[in-house]
Amino acid sequence: MDRMLAARLHVPTRSLRLEEVPRPQPGPGQVLVKVEAAGVCLSDVHLIDGTLTPLFLREESVTLGHEVSGTVAETGEGVSAWTPGQRVVLYAGETRDGATYTRGVDYDGGWAEYALSAADALTLLPDTIPFEQGAIIPDAVSTPWGAITATGDVRPAEAVGVWGVGGLGVHAVQLLRAMGACPIVAVDPSRVARERALAAGADLALDSADTDLRDRVRAVTTGLGLAAAFDFAGVPAVREQALSVLAPKGRLVLVGLTDKPLTVTDGTRFSYLQQRILGHYGSDMPAALPQLLRLIQGGRLDFSASVSGVLPLAEAAEAVQRLERKEGDPVRLVLRP
């Protein structure tokens, strides 16, 4: 049986191991993809540090990696839509029995030489888009896209705020700019992140520790506050701060993951202003990935600067440490088998 290398997380001990495992074989309705690039996400870091735990994983170990691009290697029985050699991007998850299973969390992902996918859980990657850029779209870009267009329901000319301008937040700024949101306020304690936000299209970038933050947001929104605020940091203090500058009927969208309690300090004010708090996870819109790839191919969006570094699969642990330490302030690190 053919073998391959894979970076696998042993969940009970939270240990990441580079292992030689059997190369998977595509079953009916499945496609085997030769991995060309796989993104490293903070969710991967949180799986390793124990902040996140797989919900549907049936075994003790899983190959990480939910951002994956590559070429079709083989197809299983009944698959006619795909042929070997086609360039593809895999969706970050699949729907099974009415539930959403996340690739690299609930089943084996793309930190490997090969990865399996359901035939309806991947899409063509245009020749003009490099594998490294294509790989990060299924989460780093499609998650903020879903949060903005579906959960947050942002409209042109609405005032919006983005808390946390990291691997997802910086893309949120770009997407909001493309959609015509105005003004766009970015908030982050990191100077580098704030500069990155301005380069991505933010109208104002503020330090979360700025004592004048509330007044500055009010000023830039002509006293109205933000129609929508997005928490990409997953920090309780961020959520409190964002709520304090929401406009009447404004919505706070929670994208960053945390196991900490959610509190509303002034519940009476929150109810009186008819504000809303909305949870968001990933992107379950089937059209999102093809839409974003078309926008990139058409020159409307450019995420080439988002690939902060490319490492070999054997250095997966090093990539995780670099992201966790924010070494070099990376947006996305990518693994190449």
C-alpha positions in Angstrom: 0.0 0.0 0.0 1.3 3.5 -0.9 2.3 5.6 2.0 2.4 9.4 2.6 3.5 12.0 5.2 0.9 13.7 7.3 1.0 16.1 10.2 -1.5 14.6 12.7 -2.8 15.8 16.0 -3.2 13.3 18.8 -6.2 14.9 20.5 -5.9 13.3 24.0 -2.3 14.6 24.4 -2.6 17.6 22.1 0.6 16.5 20.4 1.4 17.2 16.8 3.2 14.4 15.0 4.7 14.0 11.5 3.7 10.5 10.6 3.9 8.1 7.7 0.4 6.8 7.0 -1.4 4.9 4.3 -2.3 7.1 1.3 -6.1 7.3 1.3 -8.1 5.7 -1.6 -11.2 7.5 -3.0 -14.4 5.7 -2.4 -17.7 6.2 -4.2 -18.4 9.9 -4.7 -15.0 10.9 -3.5 -11.9 12.6 -5.1 -8.3 12.1 -4.0 -6.3 15.4 -4.3 -2.6 15.7 -4.4 -2.0 18.6 -2.0 0.0 21.5 -3.3 -0.6 24.0 -0.5 -2.3 24.1 2.9 -2.8 27.1 5.1 -2.0 27.3 8.8 -4.7 29.0 10.8 -5.2 30.1 14.4 -7.9 27.5 14.6 -5.1 24.9 14.1 -3.2 26.5 16.9 -6.2 26.4 19.2 -6.8 22.7 18.4 -3.2 22.0 19.5 -3.4 24.1 22.6 -6.7 22.6 23.7 -8.9 25.7 23.3 -10.8 23.9 20.6 -12.0 20.3 20.6 -13.3 18.4 17.6 -17.1 17.7 17.9 -17.5 14.9 15.4 -14.1 13.2 15.3 -14.4 9.5 15.7 -10.8 8.7 16.3 -8.1 9.9 18.7 -5.9 11.5 15.9 -6.7 13.7 12.9 -4.6 15.2 10.1 -4.9 19.0 10.5 -5.5 21.5 7.7 -8.8 23.0 6.5 -7.4 25.4 3.9 -6.2 23.2 1.0 -5.5 23.5 -2.7 -4.0 20.9 -5.1 -4.6 18.8 -8.2 -7.0 15.9 -8.7 -5.1 12.6 -8.5 -7.8 10.0 -8.6 -11.6 9.8 -8.6 -13.8 7.3 -7.0 -16.8 5.3 -8.4 -19.6 7.5 -9.8 -17.5 10.7 -10.1 -17.7 12.1 -13.6 -17.3 15.9 -12.9 -13.6 15.7 -12.1 -10.5 14.4 -14.0 -6.9 13.9 -12.9 -4.7 17.0 -13.2 -7.4 19.6 -12.6 -6.4 22.4 -10.2 -8.8 22.6 -7.3 -9.6 24.2 -4.0 -11.3 22.2 -1.3 -14.1 23.5 0.8 -13.3 23.8 4.5 -16.0 21.4 5.4 -18.6 19.0 4.2 -22.3 18.4 5.2 -23.0 15.0 6.5 -26.4 13.8 7.9 -27.5 17.5 8.2 -24.4 18.5 10.2 -21.4 20.5 9.1 -18.1 18.6 9.5 -14.9 20.7 9.4 -12.0 19.4 7.4 -8.9 18.9 9.5 -11.0 19.0 12.6 -13.7 16.4 12.4 -12.0 14.4 9.6 -8.6 14.3 8.0 -7.4 17.5 6.4 -4.7 18.8 4.1 -1.5 18.9 6.1 -0.5 15.8 4.1 0.7 14.8 0.7 -2.8 13.7 -0.3 -6.3 14.5 0.9 -9.8 13.1 0.3 -12.8 15.2 -0.6 -16.4 14.6 -1.4 -16.9 15.3 -5.1 -19.2 18.2 -4.3 -16.9 19.8 -1.8 -14.2 21.3 -4.1 -14.1 23.8 -6.9 -11.9 24.7 -9.8 -8.8 26.9 -9.1 -8.1 29.2 -12.1 -4.7 28.9 -13.6 -3.9 32.5 -12.9 -4.2 32.0 -9.1 -1.2 30.4 -7.4 -1.9 27.4 -5.2 -0.7 29.2 -2.1 -3.2 32.0 -2.6 -6.0 29.6 -3.5 -5.4 27.5 -0.4 -6.2 30.3 2.0 -9.5 31.3 0.5 -11.8 28.6 2.0 -11.4 30.0 5.6 -9.2 33.1 5.8 -11.3 34.8 3.2 -14.6 33.0 2.9 -15.2 33.1 6.7 -15.2 37.0 6.8 -17.1 37.0 3.5 -19.9 34.9 5.0 -19.8 37.0 8.2 -20.1 40.2 6.3 -22.6 39.2 3.5 -24.8 36.7 5.3 -24.6 37.0 9.1 -23.8 40.7 9.3 -25.9 41.6 6.2 -23.7 44.7 5.5 -25.0 47.2 3.0 -23.1 49.8 1.0 -22.4 53.0 2.9 -23.0 51.4 6.3 -20.4 52.3 9.0 -18.6 49.2 10.2 -15.9 48.2 12.7 -13.4 45.4 12.6 -11.8 44.3 15.9 -8.6 42.1 15.3 -6.8 42.7 12.0 -5.1 39.4 11.8 -5.5 36.5 9.4 -9.2 37.0 9.0 -9.7 40.6 10.0 -7.4 42.0 7.4 -9.4 40.2 4.7 -12.6 41.5 6.3 -11.3 45.1 5.8 -10.6 44.3 2.1 -14.0 42.8 1.5 -15.8 45.6 3.3 -14.0 48.1 1.2 -14.9 46.2 -2.0 -18.6 46.1 -0.9 -18.7 49.9 -0.3 -19.0 50.0 3.5 -18.1 53.4 4.8 -16.5 54.3 7.0 -14.5 51.3 8.0 -12.9 51.4 11.4 -10.2 48.9 12.3 -9.2 48.3 16.0 -6.1 46.4 17.1 -3.5 46.8 19.8 -0.7 46.1 17.3 0.8 49.0 15.4 1.7 46.7 12.6 -1.8 45.4 12.4 -3.2 48.9 12.3 -0.9 49.9 9.5 -1.9 46.7 7.6 -5.6 47.7 8.1 -5.0 51.1 6.5 -3.2 49.5 3.6 -6.1 47.1 3.1 -8.6 50.0 2.9 -9.7 51.0 6.5 -10.6 54.6 6.9 -9.5 54.8 10.5 -7.3 52.5 12.5 -7.4 52.7 16.3 -5.5 51.2 19.2 -8.0 49.3 21.4 -6.3 50.9 24.4 -7.1 54.4 23.1 -9.1 56.2 25.8 -10.7 58.4 23.1 -11.8 55.4 21.0 -15.5 55.8 21.6 -15.4 59.6 20.8 -13.3 59.0 17.7 -15.8 56.3 16.4 -18.7 58.7 17.1 -16.9 61.5 15.3 -16.2 59.5 12.2 -19.8 58.2 12.1 -21.3 61.7 12.6 -22.5 60.6 16.0 -24.5 57.6 14.9 -22.1 54.8 15.8 -21.5 51.6 13.9 -24.2 49.7 12.0 -22.1 46.5 12.3 -19.1 45.5 14.3 -17.1 42.3 13.8 -15.1 40.6 16.5 -12.3 38.6 14.9 -10.2 38.5 18.1 -12.5 36.3 20.3 -11.7 38.5 23.4 -14.4 39.4 25.9 -13.1 42.9 26.3 -13.3 43.4 22.6 -17.0 42.5 22.6 -17.8 45.0 25.4 -15.9 47.7 23.5 -17.6 47.0 20.2 -21.1 47.1 21.9 -20.3 50.5 23.4 -20.0 52.1 19.9 -22.9 50.3 18.1 -25.6 52.4 16.6 -29.3 51.8 17.4 -30.3 48.5 15.9 -26.6 47.8 15.3 -25.3 44.2 15.2 -22.2 42.7 16.7 -21.0 39.6 14.8 -18.8 37.2 16.8 -16.3 35.5 14.5 -13.3 35.0 16.7 -13.6 31.9 18.9 -13.3 31.8 22.7 -14.5 29.7 25.5 -15.0 32.7 27.8 -18.5 33.9 28.8 -20.3 36.5 26.8 -21.7 39.4 28.9 -23.6 42.5 28.2 -22.8 45.1 30.9 -25.8 47.4 30.3 -28.6 45.1 29.3 -31.3 47.8 29.5 -29.4 50.0 27.0 -28.8 47.0 24.7 -32.5 46.2 24.7 -33.6 49.9 24.4 -31.4 50.3 21.3 -32.6 47.0 19.9 -29.1 45.8 19.2 -28.2 42.3 18.2 -25.4 39.8 18.9 -24.9 37.2 16.2 -22.7 34.2 16.2 -20.8 33.2 13.1 -18.7 30.1 12.2 -16.9 29.5 8.9 -18.7 29.8 5.7 -21.6 27.4 4.9 -22.5 29.3 1.6 -21.7 26.9 -1.2 -21.4 29.8 -3.7 -18.9 31.7 -1.6 -15.7 30.0 -2.8 -16.4 30.2 -6.5 -17.6 33.8 -6.0 -14.4 34.8 -4.3 -12.2 33.1 -6.9 -14.0 34.9 -9.7 -13.5 38.2 -7.9 -9.7 37.5 -7.6 -9.5 36.3 -11.2 -11.3 39.4 -12.3 -8.9 41.7 -10.4 -11.4 43.0 -7.9 -9.6 41.4 -5.0 -5.9 40.7 -4.4 -4.7 38.5 -1.6 -1.1 37.9 -2.8 0.2 39.9 0.2 -1.6 37.6 2.6 0.8 34.7 2.1 3.5 35.7 4.7 5.6 32.6 4.3 5.8 29.1 2.8 7.3 26.2 4.7 7.7 22.5 3.9 5.2 20.1 5.5 8.0 18.7 7.7 8.1 22.1 9.4 4.4 22.2 10.4 5.2 22.5 14.1 7.5 25.4 13.4 4.8 27.1 11.4 2.4 26.7 14.3 4.9 28.2 16.7 5.6 31.1 14.4 1.8 31.9 14.1 1.3 31.4 17.9 4.2 33.8 18.7 3.1 36.2 15.9 6.7 36.0 14.7 6.9 38.5 11.8 3.2 39.3 12.3 2.1 36.8 9.6 -1.3 36.9 8.0 -1.1 33.4 6.7 1.6 30.8 6.6 1.3 28.0 4.1 2.7 24.5 4.1 3.9 22.7 0.9 4.2 18.9 0.9 
